[in-house]
Amino acid sequence: MEPIQYLWKDRKRFLGLPLSFTRYRLSEDRLFCEKGFLNIKADEVLLYRVRDLQLNMSLGQRIFGVGTICVLSSDKSVPHLDLKNVKHPREVKELIHQNVEAAKDKRRMRTTEIMGDADQDDFSHDFDDSDLDDNCGE
């Protein structure tokens, strides 16, 4: 088994310093979030399932050069993943976006937006905008 090659790694930061036990990683096809020291919770989102990315930067975050990237996906277990207080958030958001598009192209899939019936089954290739949560918060 080959080790995963990461394109980007960072930690959640406090006052601009990586002083936490929350780690973020991006591979060619997945986004990982690992939290904890003794008890670890690991989440991952397949990039082809990402529906939307949002960048939030409060005044305090801007002062320390960090921001929060909200990842909204069609993943049932992790539909909303916040990458909190990451360094160079604009560049990271663009890197994630580029890899999301590459993952969708690799699978030869494009998402289509369906307006209306919210009772439809949620498939990875189409979705209802009402499922998206516009309130990415911390």
C-alpha positions as CSV (number, residue, x, y, z in Angstrom):
1,M,0.0,0.0,0.0
2,E,1.4,3.4,-1.1
3,P,1.4,6.3,1.3
4,I,-1.0,9.1,0.4
5,Q,0.7,12.0,-1.4
6,Y,-0.6,15.3,0.0
7,L,-0.8,18.4,-2.1
8,W,-1.4,20.7,1.0
9,K,-1.2,20.3,4.8
10,D,-2.0,22.7,7.6
11,R,-3.3,22.9,11.1
12,K,-6.0,25.0,12.7
13,R,-4.2,28.1,14.0
14,F,-4.6,30.3,17.1
15,L,-3.2,33.8,16.8
16,G,-1.6,32.8,13.5
17,L,0.3,29.9,15.1
18,P,-0.4,26.2,14.5
19,L,-1.0,25.4,18.1
20,S,-3.9,22.9,17.9
21,F,-4.6,19.2,17.4
22,T,-6.7,19.8,14.3
23,R,-5.0,18.9,11.1
24,Y,-6.1,19.4,7.5
25,R,-4.7,17.7,4.4
26,L,-5.6,17.7,0.7
27,S,-4.7,14.8,-1.6
28,E,-5.5,14.5,-5.3
29,D,-9.0,13.1,-4.6
30,R,-9.8,13.7,-1.0
31,L,-9.9,16.4,1.7
32,F,-9.0,15.2,5.2
33,C,-9.7,16.7,8.7
34,E,-8.3,15.0,11.8
35,K,-9.1,16.3,15.3
36,G,-7.9,15.3,18.6
37,F,-4.8,14.2,20.6
38,L,-5.7,11.1,22.6
39,N,-9.0,10.4,20.9
40,I,-8.8,11.2,17.2
41,K,-11.8,11.8,14.9
42,A,-10.9,11.6,11.2
43,D,-13.2,12.9,8.5
44,E,-12.7,12.9,4.7
45,V,-14.6,14.3,1.8
46,L,-14.2,12.9,-1.7
47,L,-13.4,15.9,-3.9
48,Y,-15.8,15.0,-6.7
49,R,-18.6,15.3,-4.1
50,V,-17.8,19.0,-3.3
51,R,-20.6,21.3,-4.3
52,D,-19.5,24.7,-3.1
53,L,-16.6,26.5,-1.4
54,Q,-16.9,29.6,0.7
55,L,-14.2,31.8,2.3
56,N,-14.8,33.7,5.5
57,M,-12.3,36.1,7.0
58,S,-13.1,38.1,10.1
59,L,-11.1,41.2,11.0
60,G,-9.1,39.2,13.6
61,Q,-8.4,36.4,11.1
62,R,-7.2,39.0,8.5
63,I,-4.8,40.5,11.1
64,F,-3.2,37.1,11.6
65,G,-3.3,36.1,7.9
66,V,-5.8,33.2,8.3
67,G,-9.3,32.4,7.2
68,T,-12.0,29.8,7.3
69,I,-12.9,27.8,4.2
70,C,-16.4,26.2,4.2
71,V,-16.7,23.1,2.1
72,L,-20.2,22.0,1.2
73,S,-20.6,18.5,-0.3
74,S,-23.1,15.8,-1.2
75,D,-21.3,13.5,1.2
76,K,-23.9,12.0,3.6
77,S,-21.5,11.7,6.6
78,V,-19.7,15.1,6.2
79,P,-22.0,17.5,4.2
80,H,-20.3,20.5,5.8
81,L,-16.6,20.8,6.6
82,D,-15.0,23.9,7.9
83,L,-11.3,24.4,7.6
84,K,-10.8,26.9,10.3
85,N,-8.0,29.4,10.7
86,V,-5.8,28.1,7.8
87,K,-2.9,30.1,6.5
88,H,-3.2,31.6,3.0
89,P,-6.9,30.9,2.8
90,R,-7.4,32.3,-0.7
91,E,-4.7,30.2,-2.2
92,V,-5.9,27.1,-0.4
93,K,-9.5,27.7,-1.6
94,E,-8.2,28.0,-5.2
95,L,-6.1,24.8,-4.8
96,I,-9.2,22.9,-3.5
97,H,-11.3,24.3,-6.3
98,Q,-8.8,23.2,-9.0
99,N,-8.6,19.7,-7.5
100,V,-12.4,19.5,-7.2
101,E,-12.7,20.3,-10.9
102,A,-9.9,17.8,-11.8
103,A,-11.6,15.1,-9.8
104,K,-14.9,15.7,-11.5
105,D,-13.2,15.7,-14.9
106,K,-11.4,12.5,-14.1
107,R,-14.7,10.8,-13.3
108,R,-16.3,12.4,-16.4
109,M,-19.0,13.9,-14.3
110,R,-20.6,17.3,-14.1
111,T,-23.1,18.4,-11.5
112,T,-26.5,19.6,-12.6
113,E,-28.6,21.9,-10.5
114,I,-32.2,20.8,-10.1
115,M,-34.6,23.3,-8.7
116,G,-37.8,22.2,-7.1
117,D,-38.6,18.8,-5.7
118,A,-36.7,18.5,-2.4
119,D,-38.0,15.0,-1.7
120,Q,-35.8,13.5,-4.5
121,D,-33.1,11.1,-3.6
122,D,-29.7,12.8,-3.4
123,F,-27.4,11.5,-6.1
124,S,-23.7,12.5,-6.6
125,H,-24.5,13.8,-10.0
126,D,-27.4,16.1,-9.3
127,F,-28.8,18.1,-6.3
128,D,-31.3,20.6,-5.0
129,D,-29.8,24.0,-4.0
130,S,-32.1,24.0,-1.0
131,D,-29.8,21.3,0.6
132,L,-26.9,23.8,0.7
133,D,-26.4,25.6,4.0
134,D,-25.4,29.2,3.3
135,N,-24.5,29.8,6.9
136,C,-20.9,28.6,7.1
137,G,-19.9,29.5,10.6
138,E,-17.2,28.8,13.1
